[in-house]
């Protein structure tokens, strides 16, 4: 029985490794981290090539397998065009938030006549949520509609860049950090939210947690 289980395990690991371009030992490490199992010989953190392969494999594992509800690009582009045509709305992002027009355009920020909009994409580039922000609002941030508010890491392209990663408290902080050349990521659930499935994406990295200096931020960190 033990021999049979060992063969099943070996073939499963080998299949996972082949599918994700990993060595068998790297595949074991990714799977162990994903399921919180300790291993005696983790992949060397100083090997950038091995880390990149592990990060890509973890990111691929994180991608939801089932089709997701998506938002038509026209909704995003309409809100973006509306913002760009109204200088007084745009001024808040550039003056109060410090964002450049390039950043506004790159991330397709917009306005839906009620709130500023920040489109959220998945790993395939599909729009799966719109974060809607109202300065001074209660709440300040909302999701697009019911059924679109799943907590997500964003932007996922941060995990394709090796090295240090900065975990920010919110979308605007993340945008500003990325604008200044930092490899930053945030999540859409607030500082008190964390999902176990996110943890392997940070394995082997130098992670800087940049949350707000308040009780919520300290608890989240």
C-alpha positions as CSV (number, residue, x, y, z in Angstrom):
1,X,0.0,0.0,0.0
2,X,2.8,2.4,0.9
3,X,4.6,1.6,-2.4
4,X,1.4,2.3,-4.3
5,X,0.8,5.6,-2.5
6,X,4.4,6.6,-3.2
7,X,4.1,5.9,-6.9
8,X,0.8,7.9,-7.0
9,X,2.5,10.8,-5.2
10,X,5.6,10.6,-7.5
11,X,3.5,10.7,-10.7
12,X,1.3,13.5,-9.4
13,X,4.4,15.6,-8.5
14,X,6.0,14.8,-11.9
15,X,2.8,15.7,-13.8
16,X,2.6,19.1,-11.9
17,X,6.3,19.8,-12.5
18,X,6.0,19.1,-16.2
19,X,2.9,21.2,-16.6
20,X,4.5,24.2,-14.9
21,X,8.0,23.9,-16.1
22,X,9.5,23.0,-12.7
23,X,11.9,20.4,-11.4
24,X,10.3,17.7,-9.2
25,X,11.9,19.3,-6.1
26,X,10.5,22.7,-7.0
27,X,7.1,21.2,-7.6
28,X,7.2,19.5,-4.2
29,X,8.1,22.9,-2.6
30,X,5.2,24.8,-4.3
31,X,2.7,22.1,-3.4
32,X,4.0,22.0,0.2
33,X,3.7,25.8,0.6
34,X,0.2,25.7,-0.9
35,X,-1.0,23.1,1.6
36,X,1.1,24.4,4.6
37,X,3.3,21.3,4.8
38,X,6.8,21.7,6.1
39,X,9.7,20.4,3.9
40,X,13.3,19.8,4.9
41,X,14.9,21.1,1.7
42,X,13.1,24.1,0.2
43,X,14.3,25.5,-3.1
44,X,17.2,27.9,-2.7
45,X,15.9,31.4,-2.3
46,X,19.0,32.9,-4.0
47,X,18.2,31.2,-7.3
48,X,16.1,33.8,-9.3
49,X,15.3,31.4,-12.1
50,X,13.9,28.8,-9.7
51,X,12.0,31.4,-7.8
52,X,10.5,32.8,-11.0
53,X,9.3,29.3,-12.0
54,X,7.8,28.7,-8.6
55,X,6.1,32.1,-8.6
56,X,4.6,31.4,-12.0
57,X,3.4,27.9,-10.9
58,X,1.8,29.3,-7.7
59,X,0.1,32.1,-9.7
60,X,-1.2,29.5,-12.2
61,X,-2.6,27.5,-9.3
62,X,-4.2,30.6,-7.8
63,X,-6.2,31.3,-11.0
64,X,-9.8,30.3,-10.4
65,X,-10.6,27.2,-12.6
66,X,-14.3,28.0,-13.1
67,X,-15.4,30.7,-15.5
68,X,-15.8,34.1,-13.8
69,X,-18.4,36.8,-14.2
70,X,-16.8,39.5,-16.3
71,X,-17.6,43.1,-17.2
72,X,-17.7,44.3,-20.7
73,X,-14.7,46.5,-21.7
74,X,-17.1,49.1,-23.0
75,X,-18.2,49.8,-19.4
76,X,-14.6,50.5,-18.5
77,X,-13.9,52.6,-21.5
78,X,-17.0,54.7,-21.1
79,X,-16.1,55.6,-17.5
80,X,-12.6,56.3,-18.5
81,X,-13.7,58.6,-21.4
82,X,-16.1,60.4,-19.0
83,X,-13.3,61.1,-16.5
84,X,-10.9,62.4,-19.2
85,X,-13.5,64.9,-20.4
86,X,-14.1,66.4,-17.0
87,X,-11.0,68.3,-15.8
88,X,-12.5,69.0,-12.3
89,X,-12.8,65.3,-11.7
90,X,-9.5,64.5,-13.1
91,X,-7.9,67.1,-10.9
92,X,-8.7,65.2,-7.8
93,X,-6.6,62.2,-9.0
94,X,-3.7,64.3,-10.2
95,X,-3.6,66.9,-7.4
96,X,-5.0,65.1,-4.3
97,X,-3.8,61.6,-5.2
98,X,-0.6,62.4,-7.1
99,X,-1.4,60.2,-10.0
100,X,-0.1,61.1,-13.5
101,X,-2.2,61.0,-16.6
102,X,-0.1,58.1,-17.8
103,X,-1.1,56.1,-14.7
104,X,-4.8,57.1,-15.1
105,X,-4.7,55.9,-18.7
106,X,-2.6,52.7,-18.1
107,X,-5.0,51.5,-15.4
108,X,-8.1,52.9,-17.2
109,X,-9.4,54.8,-14.2
110,X,-12.7,56.5,-14.8
111,X,-15.9,58.0,-13.3
112,X,-19.4,56.5,-13.4
113,X,-21.2,59.8,-12.6
114,X,-21.2,58.9,-8.9
115,X,-17.8,57.5,-8.0
116,X,-14.3,57.2,-9.4
117,X,-13.8,53.7,-10.9
118,X,-10.7,51.4,-10.7
119,X,-11.1,48.4,-13.0
120,X,-9.9,45.1,-11.5
121,X,-8.6,42.4,-13.8
122,X,-7.9,38.7,-13.4
123,X,-4.8,36.8,-14.6
124,X,-6.4,36.5,-18.1
125,X,-6.9,40.3,-18.3
126,X,-10.7,40.1,-18.0
127,X,-12.4,42.8,-16.0
128,X,-13.9,41.0,-13.0
129,X,-14.7,43.9,-10.7
130,X,-14.8,47.7,-10.6
131,X,-13.8,49.3,-7.4
132,X,-15.9,52.5,-7.0
133,X,-14.4,55.3,-4.8
134,X,-16.1,58.4,-3.4
135,X,-13.9,60.8,-1.4
136,X,-15.6,61.2,2.0
137,X,-18.2,58.6,1.2
138,X,-19.7,56.1,3.5
139,X,-18.4,53.7,2.6
140,X,-15.6,55.3,0.6
141,X,-15.1,52.2,-1.6
142,X,-17.6,49.8,-3.1
143,X,-17.5,47.0,-5.6
144,X,-19.2,47.0,-9.0
145,X,-22.4,45.1,-8.1
146,X,-23.5,42.2,-6.0
147,X,-21.6,39.1,-7.0
148,X,-18.4,41.0,-8.1
149,X,-17.0,41.8,-4.7
150,X,-14.7,38.8,-4.2
151,X,-11.5,39.8,-2.4
152,X,-8.6,39.6,-4.9
153,X,-5.0,40.4,-5.2
154,X,-4.4,43.1,-7.8
155,X,-2.6,43.7,-10.1
156,X,-1.5,40.1,-10.6
157,X,1.3,41.1,-13.0
158,X,3.2,42.1,-9.9
159,X,4.0,38.4,-9.3
160,X,5.7,38.1,-12.7
161,X,8.4,40.5,-11.5
162,X,11.1,38.9,-9.4
163,X,12.5,40.4,-6.2
164,X,10.9,42.5,-3.5
165,X,7.2,43.1,-3.5
166,X,5.3,45.7,-1.6
167,X,1.9,44.9,-0.1
168,X,-0.2,48.1,0.0
169,X,-3.3,48.9,2.0
170,X,-5.5,49.9,-1.0
171,X,-5.8,50.5,-4.7
172,X,-4.7,54.2,-4.7
173,X,-1.6,53.5,-2.6
174,X,-0.7,50.6,-4.9
175,X,-1.1,52.7,-8.0
176,X,1.1,55.5,-6.6
177,X,3.8,53.0,-5.6
178,X,3.8,51.4,-9.0
179,X,3.9,54.8,-10.6
180,X,7.1,55.5,-8.8
181,X,8.7,52.2,-9.9
182,X,8.0,49.9,-7.0
183,X,6.6,46.4,-7.6
184,X,3.5,46.8,-5.5
185,X,0.3,44.8,-5.1
186,X,-2.8,45.2,-3.0
187,X,-6.0,43.3,-2.3
188,X,-9.6,44.4,-2.6
189,X,-10.9,43.1,0.7
190,X,-9.4,45.7,3.1
191,X,-6.4,45.3,5.5
192,X,-8.2,42.8,7.7
193,X,-8.7,40.3,4.9
194,X,-6.3,37.5,4.0
195,X,-6.8,34.3,2.1
196,X,-4.6,31.2,2.6
197,X,-4.5,30.7,-1.2
198,X,-2.6,34.0,-1.5
199,X,0.3,33.0,0.7
200,X,2.2,30.8,-1.8
201,X,2.4,33.7,-4.2
202,X,4.7,35.5,-1.7
203,X,6.9,32.5,-1.0
204,X,10.7,33.2,-1.2
205,X,10.2,36.9,-1.6
206,X,11.3,39.9,0.3
207,X,7.8,41.3,1.3
208,X,7.3,44.8,2.6
209,X,3.9,45.3,4.2
210,X,2.9,48.9,3.8
211,X,-0.5,49.3,5.6
212,X,-2.0,52.3,7.2
213,X,-0.5,53.3,10.6
214,X,-3.7,52.7,12.6
215,X,-5.3,49.9,14.5
216,X,-6.7,48.2,11.4
217,X,-3.4,48.4,9.6
218,X,-1.4,47.0,12.5
219,X,-3.8,44.1,13.0
220,X,-3.8,43.4,9.2
221,X,0.0,43.4,9.1
